[in-house]
Amino acid sequence: GDYKVETVPNGSYQVARIRGIKAKNIGDVFTLNVSGAEVKYSPLNYCKNKLADSGTTENLKNVLKALYRYWQSAERYFN
């Protein structure tokens, strides 16, 4: 679509970074084609997974919660 996707090696796998996601689209599910297979993911999946991870620092948890509230506000504003 309208987004730039960068891949970065990380150990034995690749990390895909989607750049330029607008605030109102943080909750959208993005589909990436990887080696002939579709992978669906949302920035909020990352937030949920990191918030559930006992190893996540409080600082990161606070950032993730703030990002979620920012998305909620943007969604209300633009819709």
WOUR-V305282 format. One record per residue. N is the residue number from 0. RES is the residue in one letter. SS is DSSP state (A for helix, B for strand, O for the rest). PHI is phi in degrees with one decimal (none if undefined). BURIAL is I if it has 9 or more other C-alpha atoms within 8 Angstrom, else O. Layout:
<<N | RES | SS | PHI | BURIAL> <N | RES | SS | PHI | BURIAL>>
//
This chain:
<<0 | G | O | none | O> <1 | D | O | -90.9 | O> <2 | Y | O | -108.5 | O> <3 | K | B | -93.0 | O> <4 | V | B | -111.5 | O> <5 | E | B | -112.4 | O> <6 | T | B | -114.4 | O> <7 | V | B | -134.7 | O> <8 | P | B | -67.6 | O> <9 | N | B | -142.3 | O> <10 | G | O | 67.4 | O> <11 | S | O | -93.4 | O> <12 | Y | B | -137.1 | O> <13 | Q | B | -108.5 | I> <14 | V | B | -104.1 | O> <15 | A | B | -100.9 | O> <16 | R | B | -115.0 | O> <17 | I | B | -99.2 | I> <18 | R | B | -96.0 | O> <19 | G | O | 81.5 | O> <20 | I | O | -70.3 | O> <21 | K | O | -74.7 | O> <22 | A | A | -52.8 | I> <23 | K | A | -69.7 | I> <24 | N | A | -103.8 | I> <25 | I | O | -60.3 | I> <26 | G | O | -86.5 | I> <27 | D | O | -70.4 | O> <28 | V | O | -96.3 | O> <29 | F | B | -102.3 | O> <30 | T | B | -111.2 | O> <31 | L | B | -114.0 | O> <32 | N | B | -94.6 | O> <33 | V | B | -123.9 | O> <34 | S | O | 48.8 | O> <35 | G | O | 84.2 | O> <36 | A | B | -115.7 | O> <37 | E | B | -93.7 | O> <38 | V | B | -119.2 | O> <39 | K | B | -109.2 | O> <40 | Y | B | -156.0 | O> <41 | S | O | -127.9 | I> <42 | P | A | -54.9 | I> <43 | L | A | -71.6 | I> <44 | N | A | -61.4 | O> <45 | Y | A | -60.3 | O> <46 | C | A | -58.1 | I> <47 | K | A | -60.3 | O> <48 | N | A | -64.1 | O> <49 | K | A | -70.4 | I> <50 | L | A | -67.2 | I> <51 | A | A | -82.9 | O> <52 | D | O | -82.6 | O> <53 | S | O | -65.5 | O> <54 | G | O | -87.1 | O> <55 | T | O | -76.5 | I> <56 | T | O | -68.6 | O> <57 | E | A | -61.4 | O> <58 | N | A | -60.6 | O> <59 | L | A | -66.3 | O> <60 | K | A | -58.3 | I> <61 | N | A | -64.7 | O> <62 | V | A | -64.5 | O> <63 | L | A | -65.2 | I> <64 | K | A | -64.7 | I> <65 | A | A | -65.9 | O> <66 | L | A | -61.8 | O> <67 | Y | A | -62.5 | I> <68 | R | A | -64.7 | O> <69 | Y | A | -61.0 | I> <70 | W | A | -61.8 | I> <71 | Q | A | -58.7 | I> <72 | S | A | -64.4 | O> <73 | A | A | -63.6 | I> <74 | E | A | -62.8 | I> <75 | R | A | -64.2 | O> <76 | Y | A | -64.5 | O> <77 | F | A | -84.6 | O> <78 | N | O | -105.3 | O>>
//
